Amino acid sequence: MSSPIFLTSSGLENEYMERALLEIIASDPSRLRATIVTTASVKWKHQNKYALFTKRTFDRLGFRLTDFIDIEQDDPRRLLKYDLIYLNGGNPFYLLKFARETGTLDILHMAYQRGITLVGASAGSILFGPDISIAQTFYPHLNLIQLQDLKAANLVGFTILPHYNKLRYLDTLVDERLQMFSNNIPYRVIPLSNGSGVLAYDKQSISVIGNDNRLEQTESSNRG
């Protein structure tokens, strides 16, 4: 049985995100092996500070083993050897490029069917949705490789807008821009502030969890 896909804005940065993770892994962490995909961090890869923070978090939570994998360089079939796959944040266009070219998008589907726990942070979370056009709208400067085909893993029936709280602080028109974007796509957008995440039980049923550990909403992700 597949566990919920856990998408976060900024990773496992507080106890509420950690608690949500522990509730879905369905096993003693000391028996589990995790891997962190660092490809989206174009410059730093395994030395990305958020990847290192996540590894320390997994170690503290008692995971048996935590490795790093860069699908740009490493065989993505290795992902299927782990109990948990964590897609780290960074550049969503770069991540999608190599996820498609290496067959990682298909491997993520295989992992989900095998019951491997899937977790994303920021750009890693966006990859699980139908496409990454949300990134093209709000972070076009990151598309340095001029990626045209934005179709992604489509493992969840919605997309997230990560770092929503920071965007609202920097851009007073972010809500209007988000509404315009939402009006032109067939799926739902879930804005996530840092410290928050969403559990996707399937393409319809979701739970959005805030950083105060309240279940903020449980509903269908379908529009209309």
C-alpha positions in Angstrom: 0.0 0.0 0.0 1.3 3.4 -1.0 1.8 6.0 1.8 0.7 9.6 1.3 3.1 11.9 -0.7 4.3 14.6 1.6 5.0 17.9 0.0 6.5 20.8 2.0 7.4 24.4 1.4 10.7 24.3 3.2 11.4 20.8 4.3 11.4 19.3 7.8 12.2 22.5 9.5 10.0 22.1 12.6 8.6 19.5 14.9 5.2 19.5 13.1 6.7 18.5 9.8 8.8 15.9 11.5 5.7 14.5 13.3 3.8 14.3 10.0 6.6 12.4 8.4 6.8 9.9 11.2 3.1 9.3 11.0 3.2 8.2 7.4 6.4 6.1 7.2 4.5 3.2 8.9 7.7 1.6 10.4 10.4 2.1 12.9 12.8 4.7 11.4 15.8 2.5 12.6 14.8 0.0 10.0 14.5 2.5 7.1 17.0 3.8 4.5 16.5 7.3 3.1 18.0 9.1 0.2 18.1 12.8 -0.5 18.0 13.9 -4.2 20.2 16.9 -4.5 20.1 17.6 -8.2 18.0 20.8 -7.9 20.9 22.5 -6.1 22.8 23.3 -9.3 26.0 24.5 -7.6 26.1 22.8 -4.2 24.5 19.4 -4.7 25.4 17.2 -1.7 26.9 20.2 0.1 23.7 22.2 -0.1 22.9 23.5 3.4 19.3 22.3 3.3 20.3 18.9 2.1 22.8 18.6 5.0 20.2 19.9 7.4 17.8 17.2 6.2 20.4 14.5 6.6 21.0 15.6 10.2 17.3 15.5 10.8 16.9 12.0 9.4 19.9 10.9 11.6 18.3 12.5 14.6 15.0 10.8 13.9 16.9 7.5 13.9 16.9 6.4 10.3 19.2 3.5 9.7 20.9 5.2 6.8 20.7 8.4 4.8 22.5 8.8 1.5 22.6 11.5 -1.2 21.9 10.9 -4.9 22.3 13.3 -7.8 20.3 12.0 -10.7 22.4 14.1 -13.1 25.4 11.9 -12.3 24.1 8.8 -10.5 22.0 6.0 -11.8 18.4 6.9 -10.7 17.4 3.3 -10.5 19.3 3.3 -7.2 16.3 5.3 -5.8 14.3 2.1 -5.7 16.6 0.6 -3.1 15.5 3.0 -0.4 12.4 3.2 1.8 12.1 7.0 1.5 13.0 9.4 -1.3 13.4 13.1 -0.5 13.6 15.6 -3.3 15.5 18.6 -2.1 14.8 22.1 -3.2 16.6 24.4 -5.6 16.0 25.0 -9.3 12.8 23.3 -10.5 13.7 23.6 -14.2 17.1 21.9 -13.7 15.5 19.2 -11.6 12.8 18.5 -14.2 15.3 18.4 -17.1 17.3 15.6 -15.5 14.3 13.9 -14.0 12.9 13.5 -17.5 16.1 12.7 -19.4 17.2 10.0 -16.9 13.8 8.4 -16.6 13.5 9.5 -13.0 9.8 10.6 -13.5 8.9 7.0 -14.3 11.0 5.7 -11.4 9.1 7.9 -9.0 5.9 6.3 -10.2 7.4 2.9 -9.7 8.6 3.9 -6.2 5.1 5.1 -5.3 3.6 1.8 -6.5 6.1 -0.1 -4.4 5.1 1.8 -1.2 8.3 3.9 -1.0 7.6 7.1 0.9 8.0 10.2 -1.3 8.8 13.6 0.2 9.5 16.9 -1.4 10.7 20.4 -0.4 10.1 23.5 -2.5 11.2 22.7 -6.1 11.2 19.0 -5.1 7.5 19.3 -4.1 6.6 21.1 -7.4 8.0 18.2 -9.4 5.3 15.8 -8.1 2.5 17.9 -9.6 1.1 17.9 -13.2 3.7 20.4 -14.4 6.0 23.1 -13.1 4.3 26.1 -14.8 3.8 27.7 -11.4 7.6 28.1 -11.3 7.6 29.7 -14.7 5.0 32.2 -13.5 6.6 33.1 -10.2 10.3 32.3 -10.7 10.9 32.7 -14.4 14.5 33.9 -13.8 15.4 30.4 -12.7 14.7 29.0 -16.1 18.2 29.6 -17.3 18.2 26.4 -19.4 15.0 27.7 -21.3 13.1 24.5 -20.6 10.0 24.4 -22.8 8.3 21.2 -21.8 7.1 21.7 -18.2 5.2 18.5 -17.7 6.2 16.9 -14.5 5.6 13.6 -12.5 1.8 14.1 -12.2 1.7 12.0 -9.0 -0.6 14.5 -7.3 -3.5 16.3 -8.9 -2.4 19.8 -7.8 0.6 22.0 -7.6 2.0 24.0 -4.7 3.3 27.5 -4.5 6.2 27.2 -1.9 7.4 30.1 0.3 4.0 31.8 0.0 4.6 33.9 3.1 7.9 35.3 1.7 6.3 36.0 -1.7 3.5 38.0 0.0 6.0 40.0 1.8 8.0 40.8 -1.3 5.1 41.2 -3.8 1.9 42.9 -2.8 0.2 41.6 -5.9 1.1 38.0 -5.4 -2.5 37.0 -4.6 -3.8 38.7 -7.8 -1.1 36.9 -9.8 -1.9 33.6 -8.2 -5.6 34.0 -9.0 -4.8 34.8 -12.6 -2.6 31.8 -12.9 -5.3 29.6 -11.2 -7.9 30.7 -13.7 -5.9 29.3 -16.6 -5.1 25.8 -15.4 -7.2 22.7 -14.9 -5.9 21.8 -11.4 -5.7 23.4 -8.0 -2.8 25.5 -6.6 -2.1 25.2 -2.9 0.0 28.1 -1.5 2.3 26.8 1.3 4.1 29.1 3.7 7.4 27.9 5.1 6.9 25.5 7.9 3.8 24.0 6.2 3.1 20.9 4.1 0.4 18.9 2.4 -0.2 15.2 2.5 -1.6 13.8 -0.7 -3.4 10.5 -0.1 -4.3 10.2 -3.7 -5.0 12.7 -6.5 -8.2 13.8 -4.8 -7.8 13.6 -1.1 -5.4 16.0 0.7 -4.6 17.4 4.1 -2.8 20.7 4.5 -0.9 21.0 7.8 0.3 24.3 9.2 3.3 25.0 11.3 1.1 25.1 14.4 0.2 21.4 13.8 -3.4 22.2 13.2 -5.1 20.3 10.3 -6.1 23.4 8.3 -8.1 21.6 5.7 -9.0 18.2 4.4 -10.8 18.2 1.0 -10.7 17.2 -2.6 -8.0 18.7 -4.7 -10.3 18.7 -7.7 -11.5 22.1 -8.9 -15.2 22.7 -9.2 
